[in-house]
Amino acid sequence: LLGIGDFFNWLLCGRAVAEVSLASTYQLYNPVTRDWSSRLIDALEMPRHLFPEIVPCGTTLGPLTHEVERETGLRDVQIVAS
Protein backbone atom coordinates (compact mmCIF):
# COMPACT_ATOMS: atom_id res chain seq x y z
CA LEU A 1 0.00 0.00 0.00
CA LEU A 2 1.84 3.07 -1.26
CA GLY A 3 0.82 6.64 -2.00
CA ILE A 4 1.68 8.07 -5.40
CA GLY A 5 4.94 9.72 -4.30
CA ASP A 6 6.07 6.61 -2.43
CA PHE A 7 5.11 4.46 -5.42
CA PHE A 8 7.37 6.50 -7.70
CA ASN A 9 10.21 6.18 -5.20
CA TRP A 10 9.68 2.41 -5.24
CA LEU A 11 9.75 2.35 -9.05
CA LEU A 12 13.02 4.29 -9.06
CA CYS A 13 14.94 2.51 -6.30
CA GLY A 14 12.96 -0.58 -5.34
CA ARG A 15 12.42 0.35 -1.68
CA ALA A 16 8.78 0.33 -0.54
CA VAL A 17 8.34 2.76 2.37
CA ALA A 18 5.85 5.42 3.38
CA GLU A 19 7.13 8.96 3.95
CA VAL A 20 5.58 10.22 7.20
CA SER A 21 3.60 13.16 5.80
CA LEU A 22 2.09 10.95 3.11
CA ALA A 23 1.37 8.18 5.63
CA SER A 24 -0.55 10.67 7.78
CA THR A 25 -3.02 11.30 4.93
CA TYR A 26 -4.27 7.70 5.21
CA GLN A 27 -5.80 8.51 8.63
CA LEU A 28 -4.27 5.24 9.86
CA TYR A 29 -1.12 6.87 11.24
CA ASN A 30 -0.67 7.31 15.00
CA PRO A 31 1.36 10.49 15.64
CA VAL A 32 2.00 9.50 19.27
CA THR A 33 3.72 6.20 18.39
CA ARG A 34 4.94 7.49 14.99
CA ASP A 35 3.73 4.27 13.39
CA TRP A 36 0.63 2.80 11.81
CA SER A 37 -2.29 2.49 14.22
CA SER A 38 -2.65 -1.22 14.88
CA ARG A 39 -5.96 -0.51 16.62
CA LEU A 40 -7.48 1.08 13.50
CA ILE A 41 -5.94 -1.42 11.11
CA ASP A 42 -7.29 -4.30 13.20
CA ALA A 43 -10.72 -2.66 13.44
CA LEU A 44 -10.82 -2.45 9.65
CA GLU A 45 -9.62 -6.06 9.41
CA MET A 46 -6.83 -5.05 7.06
CA PRO A 47 -3.68 -7.19 6.80
CA ARG A 48 -0.82 -5.46 8.65
CA HIS A 49 1.70 -6.61 6.02
CA LEU A 50 0.16 -4.14 3.54
CA PHE A 51 1.57 -1.20 5.50
CA PRO A 52 5.23 -0.41 4.81
CA GLU A 53 7.81 1.03 7.13
CA ILE A 54 7.26 4.74 7.81
CA VAL A 55 10.31 6.96 7.28
CA PRO A 56 10.95 10.66 7.92
CA CYS A 57 11.14 13.17 5.11
CA GLY A 58 14.69 13.39 3.80
CA THR A 59 15.49 9.70 4.33
CA THR A 60 17.87 8.41 1.67
CA LEU A 61 16.14 5.38 0.18
CA GLY A 62 18.96 4.24 -2.06
CA PRO A 63 20.31 4.44 -5.58
CA LEU A 64 18.38 4.03 -8.79
CA THR A 65 17.82 0.43 -9.78
CA HIS A 66 20.15 -0.90 -12.46
CA GLU A 67 17.19 -1.08 -14.86
CA VAL A 68 16.35 2.62 -14.35
CA GLU A 69 20.02 3.55 -14.72
CA ARG A 70 20.19 1.58 -17.97
CA GLU A 71 16.99 3.12 -19.35
CA THR A 72 17.81 6.71 -18.39
CA GLY A 73 21.59 6.84 -18.59
CA LEU A 74 21.66 8.41 -15.12
CA ARG A 75 24.38 7.28 -12.71
CA ASP A 76 25.06 7.78 -9.00
CA VAL A 77 21.56 9.16 -8.28
CA GLN A 78 20.13 8.68 -4.79
CA ILE A 79 16.38 8.64 -4.17
CA VAL A 80 15.23 10.61 -1.13
CA ALA A 81 11.82 10.40 0.59
CA SER A 82 10.04 13.71 0.26
CORURVEN-V659086 format. One record per backbone hydrogen bond with DSSP energy under -1.0 kcal/mol. NH is the residue of the N-H (numbers start at 0). CO is the residue of the C=O. E is the energy in kcal/mol with one decimal. If there is no record, write none. Layout:
[[NH & CO & E] [NH & CO & E]]
This chain:
[[6 & 2 & -2.6] [7 & 3 & -2.2] [8 & 4 & -1.9] [9 & 5 & -2.2] [10 & 6 & -2.4] [11 & 7 & -2.1] [12 & 8 & -2.6] [13 & 9 & -2.2] [17 & 52 & -3.0] [19 & 54 & -2.4] [22 & 18 & -2.7] [23 & 19 & -2.0] [24 & 21 & -1.0] [25 & 22 & -1.5] [26 & 23 & -1.1] [29 & 34 & -3.2] [33 & 29 & -1.7] [34 & 29 & -1.3] [36 & 27 & -3.4] [40 & 36 & -2.6] [41 & 37 & -2.9] [42 & 38 & -2.0] [43 & 39 & -2.0] [44 & 41 & -1.2] [45 & 40 & -2.3] [49 & 46 & -1.7] [50 & 47 & -1.9] [54 & 17 & -2.5] [57 & 80 & -3.2] [58 & 55 & -1.6] [60 & 78 & -3.2] [61 & 78 & -1.1] [63 & 76 & -1.5] [64 & 11 & -2.4] [68 & 64 & -2.5] [69 & 65 & -2.6] [70 & 66 & -2.4] [71 & 67 & -2.3] [72 & 68 & -2.7] [78 & 61 & -3.3] [80 & 58 & -2.8]]
